[in-house]
Structures are given as C-alpha cells and as structure tokens.
C-alpha cells in the first residue's frame, strides 16, 4: 500500500470513528432524556414560537413557527455582521494610514484610538455604546438633527427611506419621530462596537505589514512626487495587503463570531432567539446544536472566501 493510500485510509478511519462517536452520544442522550420523560427532537421548530422579536429584518409574528424565528434571528445577525465587515475594513485602512501619517496630532489620535479599542473588552464596549445611545442622547421629541431628514435620539437613528407614498424623510411629530426608517439603539451599539473593535486590530495589522516593507519603497514613491497618501495607497498598501490578508480575514471572521454578544444588549440575533426558544421549549441541546451548526457553517463559508482571496493574491504576486 502506498503512503498516500495509507494516509487516506487513516483519514477515513478517523472520520468514521468521529461520526460513530457522535451517533453514540446522540443515541445515549436521547435514551436518558426519554427515561426522564423529557421531550427531545427538533419537532418544536414547526410549532408556533409564542414570542415576539423587538426588531426583525424578516417579518415575524408570535404565531409563526420557531423555525422562522431562528431564520429571523439569523437575518438579524447577518444584518449587523455584513455591514460591519465592510465598515471595519474601511475604518481599519483609514486608521492604519492615519497611524503612519506625518501629522503628529493625527498620528497620536489614531494611536490612542487603536490602543483603547484593542485593550477594552468588546463586551464592555458594547455596554458603553448602549449606555451612551439610550441614556445620554435626548428623547425622540428633542432629537439631534444630523442633516436633512436625519435624527439621532434615544430611539435610535432615523433616516429617509422609501415608503408607500415615495421617498419619505422622517419628521418629529408629537413625542416621537414618524416616517422614514429607523436603526434601533441596540443595532447601532452592536454595529459601532463590532466595527471599532475589529478596525483597531486591522489597522495595527496593516501598520505592521507596511513597516515590514523596505523603507526605500516609501522614500522612492515620495521622491517621484507622490504625496504620503498616494505613496500609502498606491505603493505600500498593495504590497502589504498580501502579507496582511490572512490575519485581516481572520479578524473579520472573528467579527461574525463576536456578533453573538448581541444578547448582552438585547439585540434579537440568532443566540438571543435560541435562548428564548430554550426557555419556551426546554430543548437546550437542540437549540445549542442549531446555533453551533449555523456559526460553524458561517465560519466555513468565510474561511472558503478567505482562502480564495489568498490564492488570488498569491497568483497576482507571482505574475
């Protein structure tokens, strides 16, 4: 038997042992639960959920199935994680550029921001943002006007949006704000916390990658008449990006997983829905299994995208 076939056989045996152990564990657990008169299984997913969600991208009512509740929770998770990835990448690049800038004030502010957001636990940052948005901002009837049709208050951020009668800007009416679209304080706190926390790590990663380049790269770009901004974006960043891509994508993957902390501030994400369903049905193992499986699939999908980007970057460098 060739070494390759031996390796494949060993892998097959390990995989079979893993699945056998999983089946044995599931069977034993089901038998113990049945002996104690505890219901088990995923049939509860087709029963009415019996609870409401504070906000949901996917329309959801208490009469809908628990499966739809999990789908709504997943939609809420993606609603904050996907924009968070794009914003964290943009803010991280800008902060990294500022961190290496020639202006001492800008460089110092960027360094301070990176140190603060990297060294304060994310959970504390989420709680701090939630406190700022819900306690320190004015009420809806005295909302801060940030621009035409844009209001910020304890009720969240109100924005112009398309309605039944066309493009509708929000307006202060009575004790609240009517019209337009609204981003809740819970959503804003999650988005701000995830973006700033992840951006700080991305900025530091890019800084390290840029500073690892030969110093003559920047000096040559400046000697050719480029501004520091042009030298960073056109010369240094493309080269540093190839080295920084693996840790940056790993940090963006962490952003997806860190979104599970939303339950701490009341944002109805997948983990929050699972916790409520667990309390309603008592199906702890099933609810946890669903959450683990979903986050595992999200992580594998993100890892596949990351590997594809790394392979493309490597091919580009070899040309």
Secondary structure, DSSP 8 states (H G I E B T S, - for coil): --HHHHHHHHHHHHHHHHHHHHHHHHHHHHHHHHHTT---SSGGGGSB-----S--SS---TTSBHHHHHHHHHHHHHHHHHHHHHHHHHHHHHHHHHHT-S-HHHHHHHHHHHHHHHHS-HHHHHHHHHHIIIIIS--GGG-EEEETTEEEETTEEEE-EEETTEEE--EEETTEEESSEEE-HHHHHHHHHHHHHHHHHHHHHHHHHHHTS-THHHHHHHHTT--HHHIIIIIIHHHHHHHHHHHHHHHHHHHHHHGGGGGGGT---HHHHHHHHHHHH--HHHHHHHHHHHHHHHHHHHHHHHHHHHHHHHHHHH-
